[in-house]
Amino acid sequence: MKKVLIAGFDVFGDNMINPALEAIKRLSNQQLQGAEIRVCKVPVTRYESIDTVVAAIETHQPDVVLSVGLGAGRAAITPERVAINIDDFRIADNNGNQPIDVPIVSDGPDAYFSTLPIKAITVTLQQQGIPCQVSNTAGTFVCNHLFYGVQHYLRGSGIKHGFIHVPLLPEQDTDNSLPTMSLDKIVEGLRLAAQVAVNCDKDSKVGAGQIC
């Protein structure tokens, strides 16, 4: 049976809760069609984040890895298209690191593309009534750092990997100024994304481009 590793970030900054972490708690050991889910909690720290996921990959030997983080302000679940080789932290991570314009891997390529079927995931979630759209930026904080670092580690392995941002939970938007999504919907969206990643070896040819 195949395995899917879902890595969700811990709380950070002013957030008292992280929907990525809450989602993996619910997804732990769930069964998919032809696959089983394993999870790991990821520290929001520049160095330990990659090491944590790499250690989980070596332990579980998954066929698919989904890294998940909070995208505050986003109204949809957003599979990321690309990770860039730069750390430029707007805020400090949970260990006080705040690099500015520092490469993640000094001799690494400028970018790595997701090896998940991001458009097939997007279409599937939309068909199930879950807001979802392809994102072309994972930012320059620890989410992008992890996305790039894990892609660099997995290069040539045949293991599918990519990053998915999820919206705030309703209880996190205390003044009704930001879009949110229920935890039930986030969990179902990630479960569907994992299933699509297991089933789909070739991505869908559908438009998801942006002018700017």
C-alpha angles and dihedrals in degrees: 000000000000123000131220118199114204113193116195128189124242123235118292143174114001093338116114091191135028118208090208090061094043090051096053090050088062095041096051111126094353117152124236127188102286095351144066129219126236122181141199134191114234123210115231092236130119099235106025096050096072093039091053095053093042089053090050090050091052091048099046101029093213128192092214132029123196116189113198133194143162119273102190111202095027117119097200143042102267124200107205121234101199144017119209128211099244139096113205105156117198089194132020119268121240091279094049097258114147109169119182120209095341121148116243090217112022095213097027127118120270093254147356125214122223115262092206119103090251097172094047088050091050094049093047094051092046090052088055092052095255114132108242136157138167114260123209097199131051090185124238100274130093093299092063090039091057093042092053095041095051092045089052091050094047097045110136093005098107090231111132115231140167144143128257125193120207130198129251119278116249092251090057093061099075096170100038092244102119135057117257141184130207118253090237090059093045091051092048091047092053091045090053091046090053092049093050091049090053094047103037122072094166123047124235118263100231129131119259101151128134131210094217 
